[in-house]
């Protein structure tokens, strides 16, 4: 029994997002390990019984669907991945349902895509769902909707998904569970590598060499994705614990296991964080220097007069990168016009008096604003 000092950031957390990877749930012979699932649920129950709200972001759908489809390893082609996810997602949620039922708790399944939290209407719906489930004592089990999405599977890992869900539900703490007991300054299998117990800023990671995916061969994320997820969360005021799934109970009690990434920033608008970190751009708008200043400093809209070039083939509502004159990305936004309409807007803006440009309507009668401020996220 541990009797030493506890981490106050963990002990005081009332809303917690816990992410577990495929390699932490997989049985040696393949498929899900019921013993590992039950051990995880036992650890989560320790905090749930104290009144905390927990959202579980769980990988494992594709891993669970391999054996029923006669596959011995994670397939490379997209169609087989989607088929395995289709079969495995039901098995995964059924296993969690049975395990939490031992404590009289209910679970709810939430499958997300990027659109669910970057487009305003979808974002509100997702937020409302969590807001109803958590006060009711339901444990939401979240995963990417791999069965129908293509971009999300390419997006790859649930570590970043968990960091963004933590913003969505206004969590106090994010716990990333894997098959490694924390962050090391080098591959932990190498002699001389040392564990890192605390990360307070980027300088603490300067000499760290990050590894790849887990040893079980069924996951997609490695230490790089976990550190990136930790940066997303801590930059917006959420502390992060990274440790092995076997230490989940100790970590949630506040014992100093694994690595604690201390919150370093302030909370930001969750939907804009999704836009900045979860989307892939379909194109780009090159901005003049004055337009870059308006976007970065003044948080103003992107107007046709400020655009000096267009890249890509995109539709209205797609994410596009906003680039300065050197080609450096400064922001990402949801564009209001497609790439076919934009040349006409730009040509009109080029011949208008500067004072008249802001009110110039687009081809469909819109206000001519290419990206509104509330659909724009700065990206560093």
VMD Tcl script that draws the C-alpha trace (Angstrom):
set ca {
  {0.00 0.00 0.00}
  {1.46 3.33 -1.09}
  {1.59 5.92 1.71}
  {3.70 8.68 0.16}
  {2.65 12.05 -1.31}
  {-0.01 12.08 -4.01}
  {-0.41 14.25 -7.09}
  {-2.91 16.95 -6.22}
  {-3.73 17.64 -9.91}
  {-4.98 14.07 -10.14}
  {-6.73 13.84 -6.79}
  {-8.72 17.01 -7.41}
  {-9.91 16.09 -10.92}
  {-13.68 15.76 -11.16}
  {-13.97 15.05 -14.90}
  {-11.38 12.65 -16.33}
  {-10.77 11.34 -19.84}
  {-8.96 7.99 -19.93}
  {-7.51 6.64 -23.16}
  {-6.45 3.00 -23.55}
  {-4.68 1.57 -26.58}
  {-5.23 -1.66 -28.48}
  {-2.01 -3.21 -27.23}
  {-3.22 -2.81 -23.63}
  {-6.44 -4.71 -24.33}
  {-5.28 -7.43 -26.70}
  {-4.90 -11.05 -25.58}
  {-1.64 -12.85 -26.46}
  {-3.56 -15.28 -28.68}
  {-5.46 -12.44 -30.38}
  {-8.72 -10.63 -29.79}
  {-9.70 -8.87 -26.58}
  {-8.46 -10.01 -23.20}
  {-11.41 -10.17 -20.82}
  {-9.01 -10.09 -17.89}
  {-7.38 -6.88 -19.11}
  {-10.72 -5.22 -19.78}
  {-11.96 -6.13 -16.30}
  {-8.75 -4.84 -14.70}
  {-9.17 -1.51 -16.46}
  {-12.81 -1.21 -15.44}
  {-11.86 -2.05 -11.84}
  {-9.37 0.84 -11.89}
  {-11.92 3.26 -13.34}
  {-14.52 2.24 -10.78}
  {-12.19 3.39 -8.01}
  {-12.64 7.01 -9.15}
  {-16.24 6.64 -10.28}
  {-17.17 5.48 -6.77}
  {-15.71 8.74 -5.45}
  {-18.05 10.80 -7.63}
  {-15.77 11.53 -10.57}
  {-17.07 11.57 -14.13}
  {-15.06 9.46 -16.58}
  {-15.01 9.34 -20.36}
  {-13.24 6.27 -21.77}
  {-11.58 6.66 -25.17}
  {-10.88 3.10 -26.21}
  {-9.05 1.67 -29.16}
  {-9.47 -2.02 -29.91}
  {-12.31 -2.28 -32.42}
  {-10.10 -3.35 -35.31}
  {-8.06 -5.64 -33.03}
  {-11.25 -7.29 -31.74}
  {-12.53 -7.88 -35.28}
  {-9.44 -9.64 -36.62}
  {-10.10 -13.17 -35.36}
  {-13.79 -13.29 -36.38}
  {-12.71 -12.38 -39.91}
  {-9.91 -14.95 -39.93}
  {-7.15 -12.32 -39.90}
  {-3.97 -12.87 -37.91}
  {-2.70 -9.28 -37.96}
  {-3.97 -5.76 -38.57}
  {-4.64 -5.45 -42.33}
  {-3.02 -2.75 -44.42}
  {-5.86 -2.09 -46.86}
  {-8.61 0.31 -45.86}
  {-11.58 -1.92 -46.74}
  {-10.32 -4.73 -44.47}
  {-9.66 -2.27 -41.65}
  {-13.22 -0.97 -41.95}
  {-14.63 -4.50 -42.03}
  {-12.66 -5.47 -38.92}
  {-13.80 -2.30 -37.16}
  {-17.43 -3.05 -38.08}
  {-17.26 -6.51 -36.49}
  {-15.01 -5.54 -33.61}
  {-16.78 -2.40 -32.41}
  {-19.80 -4.43 -31.32}
  {-17.59 -6.92 -29.50}
  {-15.68 -4.11 -27.80}
  {-18.74 -2.26 -26.49}
  {-20.38 -5.54 -25.42}
  {-17.32 -6.42 -23.37}
  {-17.29 -3.04 -21.65}
  {-21.03 -3.25 -21.03}
  {-20.64 -6.59 -19.29}
  {-17.63 -5.49 -17.26}
  {-19.15 -2.22 -15.99}
  {-22.40 -4.10 -15.21}
  {-20.52 -5.83 -12.38}
  {-20.74 -2.46 -10.59}
  {-24.24 -1.63 -11.74}
  {-22.94 0.98 -14.19}
  {-24.14 1.70 -17.69}
  {-22.05 2.60 -20.71}
  {-22.89 4.55 -23.83}
  {-21.18 4.24 -27.19}
  {-20.06 7.42 -28.99}
  {-18.40 7.11 -32.40}
  {-16.92 10.37 -33.64}
  {-15.55 11.75 -36.86}
  {-13.75 15.03 -37.38}
  {-16.93 16.62 -38.77}
  {-18.73 15.92 -35.51}
  {-16.71 18.54 -33.69}
  {-15.45 20.95 -36.34}
  {-18.77 21.82 -37.95}
  {-20.74 23.97 -35.56}
  {-24.05 22.10 -35.57}
  {-22.41 18.70 -35.19}
  {-20.19 20.03 -32.41}
  {-23.18 21.23 -30.40}
  {-24.86 17.83 -30.78}
  {-21.77 15.96 -29.57}
  {-21.38 18.30 -26.63}
  {-25.05 17.90 -25.65}
  {-24.73 14.11 -25.74}
  {-21.84 14.12 -23.28}
  {-23.65 16.68 -21.12}
  {-26.60 14.30 -20.73}
  {-24.63 11.08 -20.24}
  {-22.09 12.17 -17.63}
  {-24.48 13.60 -14.98}
  {-26.60 10.46 -15.40}
  {-23.66 8.32 -14.27}
  {-23.17 6.76 -17.70}
  {-19.60 6.05 -18.85}
  {-19.25 7.18 -22.48}
  {-16.99 4.82 -24.48}
  {-15.56 6.83 -27.37}
  {-13.84 5.69 -30.54}
  {-13.35 7.03 -34.03}
  {-16.00 5.87 -36.48}
  {-13.56 3.73 -38.44}
  {-16.31 1.68 -40.09}
  {-17.30 4.45 -42.52}
  {-14.58 7.09 -42.29}
  {-11.46 7.08 -44.39}
  {-9.72 10.23 -43.21}
  {-10.05 9.20 -39.57}
  {-8.22 5.92 -40.09}
  {-5.47 7.81 -41.85}
  {-5.54 10.32 -38.99}
  {-4.44 7.24 -37.15}
  {-4.42 7.27 -33.40}
  {-6.77 7.79 -30.48}
  {-4.23 9.70 -28.37}
  {-5.00 12.97 -30.11}
  {-8.69 12.08 -30.17}
  {-8.59 11.72 -26.38}
  {-6.89 15.10 -25.94}
  {-9.55 16.77 -28.05}
  {-12.40 14.97 -26.28}
  {-10.91 16.23 -23.02}
  {-11.45 19.77 -24.31}
  {-14.93 18.93 -25.55}
  {-16.12 17.75 -22.13}
  {-14.07 20.35 -20.20}
  {-12.10 17.65 -18.39}
  {-9.66 18.38 -15.58}
  {-7.36 15.46 -16.36}
  {-6.34 13.24 -19.26}
  {-4.84 9.81 -18.56}
  {-3.06 8.07 -21.45}
  {-2.61 4.33 -20.87}
  {-0.30 2.19 -22.98}
  {2.08 -0.76 -22.69}
  {4.93 1.52 -21.49}
  {5.05 2.72 -17.88}
  {5.88 6.32 -18.75}
  {8.02 8.62 -20.84}
  {11.75 7.84 -21.01}
  {14.58 9.93 -22.40}
  {15.27 7.10 -24.88}
  {13.90 3.68 -25.82}
  {13.21 2.08 -22.40}
  {14.58 -1.25 -23.66}
  {18.01 0.31 -24.09}
  {20.56 0.33 -21.26}
  {20.98 3.69 -19.61}
  {17.55 5.09 -20.49}
  {15.91 7.01 -17.65}
  {12.25 7.67 -16.80}
  {10.93 11.23 -16.83}
  {8.53 11.83 -13.96}
  {7.47 15.42 -14.73}
  {7.20 17.58 -17.83}
  {6.51 21.26 -17.20}
  {7.42 22.80 -20.55}
  {8.86 22.01 -23.97}
  {12.42 22.40 -22.66}
  {11.95 19.24 -20.58}
  {11.58 17.27 -23.83}
  {14.59 18.68 -25.67}
  {16.81 15.62 -25.22}
  {14.05 12.99 -25.42}
  {14.17 10.42 -28.24}
  {10.69 9.11 -28.93}
  {9.79 5.55 -29.97}
  {7.24 3.98 -32.29}
  {4.10 1.86 -31.91}
  {3.57 -0.69 -29.17}
  {4.96 -4.20 -29.15}
  {1.67 -6.00 -29.63}
  {1.49 -4.93 -33.28}
  {-2.23 -4.10 -33.19}
  {-2.10 -0.38 -32.43}
  {-1.20 2.65 -34.52}
  {0.10 5.16 -32.01}
  {3.56 5.46 -30.51}
  {5.19 7.73 -27.97}
  {5.27 10.57 -30.50}
  {1.47 10.66 -30.66}
  {1.18 10.53 -26.88}
  {3.54 13.45 -26.36}
  {1.69 15.42 -29.05}
  {-1.63 14.65 -27.33}
  {-0.16 15.78 -24.02}
  {0.97 19.04 -25.60}
  {-2.50 19.73 -27.02}
  {-4.10 19.12 -23.62}
  {-1.59 20.93 -21.42}
  {-1.50 23.97 -23.70}
  {-5.19 24.41 -22.92}
  {-5.02 23.87 -19.17}
  {-5.51 20.11 -18.78}
  {-2.96 18.01 -16.88}
  {-1.94 14.66 -18.39}
  {-0.68 11.42 -16.87}
  {1.07 8.92 -19.15}
  {1.58 5.42 -17.76}
  {1.02 1.71 -18.35}
  {-2.49 0.28 -18.30}
  {-1.38 -2.04 -15.50}
  {-0.84 1.05 -13.32}
  {-4.20 2.67 -14.12}
  {-5.60 2.31 -10.61}
  {-2.51 3.79 -8.98}
  {-2.38 6.63 -11.49}
  {-6.03 7.54 -10.92}
  {-5.47 7.55 -7.15}
  {-2.78 10.16 -7.63}
  {0.25 8.00 -6.94}
  {3.41 9.27 -8.69}
  {3.56 6.61 -11.41}
  {4.42 7.29 -15.02}
  {4.90 10.82 -16.29}
  {2.88 13.88 -15.28}
  {2.61 16.61 -17.90}
  {1.68 19.74 -15.98}
  {-0.98 22.06 -17.41}
  {0.76 25.07 -18.93}
  {-1.91 27.10 -20.71}
  {-5.48 28.30 -20.46}
  {-8.65 26.69 -21.71}
  {-9.52 27.48 -25.30}
  {-12.61 26.96 -27.45}
  {-12.75 23.18 -27.87}
  {-14.23 23.22 -31.37}
  {-11.40 25.43 -32.65}
  {-8.85 23.08 -31.11}
  {-10.41 20.26 -33.11}
  {-10.18 22.41 -36.21}
  {-6.48 23.11 -35.55}
  {-5.38 19.62 -34.56}
  {-7.82 17.05 -35.98}
  {-8.52 18.14 -39.53}
  {-6.52 17.69 -42.70}
  {-6.56 20.67 -45.06}
  {-8.18 20.25 -48.46}
  {-6.39 23.31 -49.83}
  {-4.75 26.59 -48.90}
  {-5.24 30.34 -49.19}
  {-2.11 32.48 -49.54}
  {-2.57 35.77 -47.70}
  {-0.98 39.17 -48.11}
  {0.96 40.59 -45.16}
  {-1.89 42.88 -44.03}
  {-4.35 39.97 -44.10}
  {-1.98 37.80 -42.05}
  {-1.75 40.58 -39.47}
  {-5.55 40.87 -39.33}
  {-5.93 37.12 -38.82}
  {-3.14 36.58 -36.30}
  {-3.32 39.81 -34.29}
  {-6.83 41.07 -34.78}
  {-8.67 37.76 -35.24}
  {-10.43 39.33 -38.19}
  {-12.15 37.59 -41.11}
  {-10.41 36.52 -44.30}
  {-11.63 38.73 -47.15}
  {-11.08 38.31 -50.90}
  {-8.90 41.43 -51.00}
  {-6.37 39.78 -48.69}
  {-5.93 36.59 -50.71}
  {-3.09 36.46 -53.23}
  {-3.28 32.80 -54.20}
  {-5.27 29.55 -53.97}
  {-4.18 25.92 -53.76}
  {-6.18 22.72 -53.96}
  {-9.63 21.54 -54.95}
  {-12.07 22.12 -52.07}
  {-15.74 22.67 -51.38}
  {-17.51 25.19 -49.19}
  {-17.18 24.10 -45.56}
  {-13.87 22.29 -46.05}
  {-10.82 23.07 -43.87}
  {-8.08 25.04 -45.59}
  {-4.71 26.28 -44.37}
  {-4.02 30.00 -44.31}
  {-0.44 30.72 -45.40}
  {1.66 33.86 -45.19}
  {3.66 35.20 -48.14}
  {6.52 32.81 -47.39}
  {4.20 29.79 -47.43}
  {4.23 29.29 -43.65}
  {0.95 28.13 -42.13}
  {-0.50 30.62 -39.65}
  {-4.05 29.34 -39.23}
  {-6.66 26.88 -40.42}
  {-10.27 27.73 -41.19}
  {-13.49 26.44 -42.71}
  {-13.87 28.20 -46.04}
  {-17.27 29.52 -47.13}
  {-16.74 29.12 -50.88}
  {-15.43 26.37 -53.08}
  {-12.26 26.59 -55.13}
  {-14.25 27.12 -58.34}
  {-16.04 30.21 -56.99}
  {-13.01 31.86 -55.42}
  {-11.23 33.10 -58.57}
  {-14.30 35.18 -59.47}
  {-14.39 36.68 -55.98}
  {-10.70 37.52 -56.11}
  {-10.97 39.13 -59.54}
  {-13.86 41.30 -58.35}
  {-11.92 42.33 -55.25}
  {-8.90 43.27 -57.35}
  {-10.81 45.99 -59.25}
  {-12.83 47.40 -56.35}
  {-11.94 50.44 -54.31}
  {-10.39 49.19 -51.03}
  {-13.14 50.83 -48.96}
  {-15.79 48.87 -50.85}
  {-14.20 45.45 -50.75}
  {-15.41 44.30 -47.34}
  {-19.06 44.47 -48.28}
  {-18.70 42.75 -51.64}
  {-21.04 39.78 -51.89}
  {-20.03 36.41 -53.28}
  {-21.60 34.66 -56.29}
  {-24.39 33.19 -54.18}
  {-25.28 36.41 -52.36}
  {-23.24 35.67 -49.24}
  {-21.31 38.44 -47.53}
  {-18.09 37.70 -49.39}
  {-16.18 36.69 -46.25}
  {-14.05 33.67 -47.11}
  {-13.43 32.53 -43.53}
  {-15.34 33.94 -40.57}
  {-13.42 34.50 -37.29}
  {-15.52 31.90 -35.44}
  {-14.48 29.28 -38.03}
  {-10.76 30.03 -37.74}
  {-8.09 28.53 -35.49}
  {-4.51 29.73 -35.19}
  {-1.97 26.96 -35.75}
  {1.62 27.10 -34.61}
}
mol new
graphics top color blue
foreach p $ca { graphics top sphere $p radius 0.5 }
foreach p [lrange $ca 0 end-1] q [lrange $ca 1 end] { graphics top cylinder $p $q radius 0.2 }
display resetview
